[in-house]
Amino acid sequence: MRRVAALIALTMPGAAPERVDLLIRGGTVFTGSDAPFVGDVGIRGDRIVYVGRGRSMAANRTIVARGMIVAPGFIDPHTHAEGMLASADARTRLVLPFLMQGVTTAFVGNDGGGDPDVAAVLARAKTAPVGINYAAYVGFGAVRSAVVGAARRPPTAGELGRMRSLVARGMCGGALGLSTGLFYAPQSFATTDEVVALAREAATRGGVYDSHIRDESSYTIGLAAAIDEAIRIGRDAGLPVHISHIKALGVDVQGRAPAIVAQVAAARARGQEVTADQYPWSASGTSLVAALVPLWAQDGGRTALLARFDDAGVAARLRADISENLRKRGGPAALLITEGAEKGRTLATVAEARGLDAAAAAIATIRIADPAVASFNQSEGDIATFMSQPWVMTGSDASTGHPRVYGTFARKYAKYVVQDRVVSLRSFIERSGRSTAQTFGLVDRGRLRTGAFADVVVFDPRRFAARATYERPEQFAVGVRTVVVNGRIAVDAGRPTGAAAGRALAHRPARGCPAD
């Protein structure tokens, strides 16, 4: 009745204009679901109360957005932003690399990582305010490491039960679902059936299965088989599948994107929910060990690996396998070290400086540390093929030393919307917000509509671009004028305001959890 009365009042002669806290006026509005139009967005408190044109409104603050794009705040479904969100430094917790691109929500706990105590991860926002919204997965790697350790063996029945309990606890603590990184040891030591058993705990509680698949290249089972495994896990466990940072990695599988798309399309045609995210960079980001060291040599963790370097009985095999993995990734010149003493140098440069071959240089480097690397291993054709699919959304996989932390959404717009025209502006916006919110059940996020949370980005279509490069990865994007998070202005006239308006977004299972 109040809403009806308000509408009647607005139509009466001499009625006072509706008052809002913030009015974004005259921009080109992309709602996330409808055709764009020039109009206004009104915000009161943490909610959007008006999206349209022509209504007389009074505002405590008006932002003139003429010539700008007004869109739902971007949602990043794959990050490694736990460190920023949990930092003791209040400014770091603002997560400015994301805000300055218009990202208002991010997921953590991807690749099977994070903290199995999801309730504690989400509770931190109450005492240590953050700049963006965030949701979390319960990570298989963290769960398996806590129960089985780093050993290459199956769990006992008791251990499997304990792992299932940890996943169930994480889901009841607010996790989106179960994430895995089956490429990484010790997760790679798990069988498909082991993963299915844990994924069923997420399925029971309405979760999603998110996976850095077992092989994005030709390391073990191959790319196609790894996609099939992810689809099977979702089918057998009974939950949606989301493939992390979909790609065809390395010289052996470049050009196979159309075949992978066909695999996913076939599963979707059978009625299975399968989606993916993708970052718009030709270089992946990982560690030197993960890129080059065979899984058998990682059994037992770093201590065991270092011992194998000095074991004459396996040294030749280890060097041969490292050399083969280097070939798959395009050679030592295609591996850029992005942290540590050799930061900014390729493995080829390191080898030349030390007078070593590439495999020996890799081993010498790993003896000291396991640095992050940017691995140039993807073709532009494959990137465009994946990006063109309606079930592929934007994600950064934000990680140390890679420009994707500071530039993913801005680069996708500037390169693949404006320059290369791989996707349309509307598609870019919808698959950077609404699609992600729908896939993962983020209620009232990802759209500009009455009643939705007021997460909004306003950017200049002539200037929005990444400045971060592989050589200088920590450069803020340009072109974002305003970012609103839960109704509060976090970026104003292109500058951060210091507002820590983010919230922890907990998934609430309808069943399978103890009553509050």
N, C-alpha and C positions, 0 to 999 in steps of 0.2 A: 504493500500500500504506500509506503514512503516513496518508492521509486516512481509509482504512478503519479503521486502528488507532485513530485519534483518535475516530472515531464510536463504536467499540466501548468505548473507555475512558470516554466520556461516559455510556454506558448502564450501566456497572458500578456497583454499590452503593458509595457512599462516594467515587466518583470526584471529583477536584478540578474545580471549575467551569473552563470555558475562560476564558483570560485574554486581554483585548484592551487596546489602548491607550486607546480612547475608546468609550464606550457611550452612545448616545442612547436614552433609555428612555421608553416610555409615550406617545409621540406618535402622531398619526394619520398613518400612513405611506402616501404615494403613491409607488409604485415607479417610475412612468413607463410601466408597461405593465399592471399588475394593479389590481383593485379595491382601494380603500383599506382599511386595517385599523389597529387600535390595536396597536402593537408596538414592537420595538426594532431598532436598527441598530448593529452592532458593527464597529469599525474597528481594524485592526492595520497599522502602517506606513502606506503610501499606498493601501491597498486595503480594500474592504469585505469582511468575513469572515462576516458573519451579518446576515440580514434575516428577522425572524419574531417569534414571541412564545412566551413560556413557558420559554425556555432559561435555565438558571442560568449567569451569566457574571460573572467578576471583571474589574474595569476599573481602569486607572490614573486615569481621570477619567470620571465619570458626569455626564451632563447630563439632568436631568429635563425631559421635553418634554410633560408632560401638558397637554392643551388646545391644543397647538401642531400645526402642519402640518410634517411632515418630508418633504422632496422632493429630487430630484436638483438639483444646482446648475444654475441657468439658463444657457443658451447663447445668446449674441447673435450672429446671423450677419451683421450689417451695422452696422459702427461706423466712426468716424473717430478711433480712440483711439491712433493711432500716436504722437502727441506725448506722451501720458501714458506710454506704454510705453517710449519712448526718452528720457525726461527724465533730466537729470543729477541731479535731486532724487529721493532714494530714496523719500520719502513720496508724491510724485506717481506714481511707478511702481507703487505699491500699487493704483492705480485705485479709490480708495474710492467714487467715485460709483456704480460698478458693484457692488462688494462689498456696499455697504449696501443693495442691492436683492436680493442673493442671486445675482448673476451671477458665475459662476466661470470662464467661457470666453467669449472674444470673437474675432471675425474682423476683420482689417484689410486694407487694400489694395482696399477696395470702390470702386465708381464709376469704375474704371479708374485709381485713384490709387496712392499708395504708391511703393515703391522696386522697380524691376525685379530687383534683386539680393535675391531672397527668402531665399537661404541666409544672407546677412548679417543680414537682418531677424530671422530666427529664432535666429541665433547670439548675438544680444545678450543673451538671457536668461541665458546662462552666466556673463557677467561683470557684468551689471547686473540683479540679481534683480527680479522683478515679482510683483505680488500676485495676478494671475489667469493662467489659461492663455490662449494666443492662437495662432491660425492665420492664414495670410496668403494673399492672392491675388497673382498677377502682373497688374498693371494695364495695360490697353490704352493709356490716356492717357499713362502714364509711358513706355511703350515707343514710342508714335508720336512723342511730343515729343522723345525722345532721338534718333530717327532722322530724322524729317521736319521737326520743329519745329512752329511755330504756323501754317504756311501752309495755305491752303485749296486743296489739290491732291492728286491720287492719288500714292502712292509709285511710284518706279521699280521695275523688277524686282529690282534689287540691294537697294534699300531694303526691299522686302517680304521678301526673303530674310533681311536683317539683323533685321527685326522678328520673323520666325518663329524665328530663332535665340535671340533674347532671351526669347521666350515659352518655348521648349523649355528654356533654361537655368533660368528661374524655376521651371518645373515640376520639373525635376530637383533644384532646390534646396529643394523641399518645399512648393511652392504647392498650394493646394486646386484651383486652376483659373484660368481667365482671367476677369477682371472688366472690364466696360466701363461707361462713362457717356456713351452716345451722344447725350445731350441737350447735353453740354458741349463747347465748342470746346477743342482742335482735334479731339476724337474725332468730333464731329458731321460733320466733313468726310470721314469714311471711308464708303465704300460697304459695302453688306451683304456683297458678295463678299470684300472686304478683311478684314472681321471673320471670315468663315467660314474664310479661309485661316489665320488665327492661331488660331482656335478648334480647328482640326484638330490643332494641336500639343499643345493641352491634352488633347484627346480621346485621342490616341495614348498619353498618359501617365496615363490614368484620371481626368482632371479634370472639373470642372463649369464650365458657362458661366453666369456671374452678371452680370446687367445692370440698370443704371439705364437703362431703355429710351429710345429716341430721342425719344419724345413722350408725356408723360403727360396731355396736354391737347389743344390744337388749334393748337399753334405751327407745326408743319411737316407731317408726314404724318398726324397725328392719333393718338389713343390706340389705337384698334382696329388700325390698320395697324402701329403700333409693337409691339403684342403679337404680331401675326402675324410680324413680322420676327424677334423674339426666338425664337419657336417654330421658324421656318425655319432660323435659324442653328444651333440645336441639332440639328435634323433633318439638315441638310446636312453638318454637321461630325461628327455622331455622338456627341453627349455630352448629359448632362442639362442642362436649362435651369432657372435660378432667377431669378425676377423680383424685383428689389429694391423694397422699400417700395411695394407695389402700391397704386394709388390712382386716382381720377378727379379730376384737378386742374383746378379753374376752372369758371366758370359755363357754359362751352360743353359740358362733358361730365358735369357732375353728374347723377346718376341713371342713369348707364350701367353701373354695377357689375354688374348681372345679366347684361348682354350680354358683358362681359369675362369673367366667371366661366364663361359658356357656351363662349367661345372656348377657354379653358384646359381645361375639362372635355372638350371634343371632342378636343383633342390627347391628353389622358391616355387617353381611351377608345380611341384608335388605338394605344396602347402607348407613347407618348412620355413620358419623365419630365419633368414640368413642375411646379415648386413656386414658392412666393413667400414673402416675409416682409412684415410690416406693422407700423408703429408706431401706437399708440392716441391719436393727436393729430390735431386738425382742421387744424392749421397745419403746413406743410412748412417745411424750413429750407434756405436756399440763399444765394447772394450777390445783391446788387442787380443786378449786371451779368447774371448768369445768368437772373434773373427777368424782366428788362425789355429788355435790349439784343438786337436781332435778330442771328442768326448771321452774316449777311453783314457786319455792322459789327465783328464780333470777329475777322475774318480778319487775321492778322498780329499778334495779341496786343494788349496794353494800349497800347503806343506808337501803333500804327496806329488804335486806337479813339479815343484822345484827339485825334489829328490829324483824324479824321472829324468830331468835334464842332465843329471850326473850319472845316470845308470847306463853303462856301456851296452847292456843287453837290449835296451829299447831306444837308444839315442838315434840310431840310423832310421828306424821306423818313424820316430817322432819328427825328425827333420824332414823326412819325405812327405809326411802328412801335412806339415806346416807349409811346405813348398806347394803342394797340391791345392791347399786352401787359398794360398796367395794367387795361384793361377785362376781359380774360380772367381776371385774378387777383382780380377783385372790387373794383378801385379802390384809390386811394392809402391809404384808411383801413384796408385789409386787409393792408398791408405794415408790419410793425413792425421797425425797425432794432434789431439786438441787439448791436452792438459799435461802437466808435469814438465820435466826438464827439457823434453824434446818438442814442446808445444809449438805448433806452426810449421813443423817439418814433416815431409813425407817419409815413409819407411825407406824409400829408395835413397833419399838424401842422408838419412841416418846411417844406412849401410855404407854409402860412399865415404862419409866422413870418418867412419870407424875402420874402413878397409875390410869390411866383412861382406859376405853374401847376404841376401835379404833374410833367409831363414835364421842365420846366425845373429843378425842384428835384431830380429824379433825376439829371439831367446834372451839376448843380452838385455834388452829393454824390459822384458817381463820379469827377469830376475830382480830388477829394482822395484818395479811396480807394474800394475795393469792399467795403463792409461786409456782414457777414452779416445776413440778414433772416429773420423768421418770417412766412410767407405764409399767411394764413387762406383756404383755398381748397377745403376738402372738406366734404361733407355727412355728417351722422351716419348717414343711411340707407346711404350707400355704404360707410362705415367698417364698419358692422355686417354688411353683405352679404359683404364680403371676409373679415372676421374669422370668419364662420361656416363657412368652407370648411375641410375637414380638411387640405388641402394648404397652408394659409397658417399660417406660424409667427410667433412674436413676434420682432421686431427693433427696434432703437432708432434706427438711422441717427444715432447720437450725434454732434453737431456743435456748434461754438461758439455759445453764447448761447441755446440752445434747451433747454427743460426736459426734453427726452427723454434728455439725458445722465444726469441724476440720477433720473429718475422713470418711465421707460417701463414696466418690468415691474410696479412697484408701482401705477401708474395703471391698467394693464390689469386687474389684479386688482380694485382698489377700484371702478372705474367699470363695467367691462364684465362682470365676474363677479358682484360683490356688488350693485351699484346697478342696472345695466341688464339684467343676466342675459342677455347676448348669447351667452356661452359658459359652460360649466360649469367648476367648479374643476378637475376631472380633465382636461378638455380643455385648459384654460389651462396646467396643469403639463406635460402631455405634449407640447404644441406649443411649449413654452418650453425643452425639453430633449431628450427622446427623439427627436422628429421631426427636429430639427436634427442631432443626432448621426448618425441613420440616413441622412439625405439626403446628408451630407457625409463619411461614412465615419470618424467619430471613434470609434475602437474603445474599448470599455469606458468610454464616457462617456454621460451622459444617462439612466442608470437606477440605481436602488438594487437591486443584486443581488450575490450572492457573486462575488468576483473582479473587480468593477468598481473603477475608481479612486474614491477616497473624496472626491467633490465633492458636498457636501450643503448644503442651506439649511433652516433651521428658522425659521418665521415665525408670528406671532400672527395668526390669521384675523380677529380683531376690530380689529386696529390697522394691518395692512399697507396702506400708502397712500403716494402721492407727496406731497411738500410743495413741490416745485419748481413754479413758475409762470412764465408768460412775462415777468412783471415782475421776479421773483426766481428765476431759473432754477437757481441753484447751492445748492439746499437738499437735504440728504440725505433719502431716504425714511425712513419710520418703520415699526416693526413687525417687522423682522428681528432675531431673537434670536441666532442662531448661523449662521456660515458656515464650512464646512470645505473647504479646497482641498488636494487630494492628501494628505489625512489630517491636515493641520495646521489648527488653529483660527485663522481669519483675522478673524472677528467673534465676540466672546464677550460674552454678556449685553447685546447691542446696541451694543457698542463695538469698534472695530478694535483688533486686538492688535499690529499692526505686522509680522505674519508675511508674508514674501514667498515664498509657496509655489507660485507659478504656474510653468508650463512652456511652452516653445514646442512646438507640436504640428505636426510635419512630415508632410505626405503623402508616402508612399513609392511611387513608380510601380513597377509590376511589370515594365514594359518601356519601351524608348525612351530610356534613360539609360545613360551609361557605367558600367561595373561599378566598385564601390569598390575 
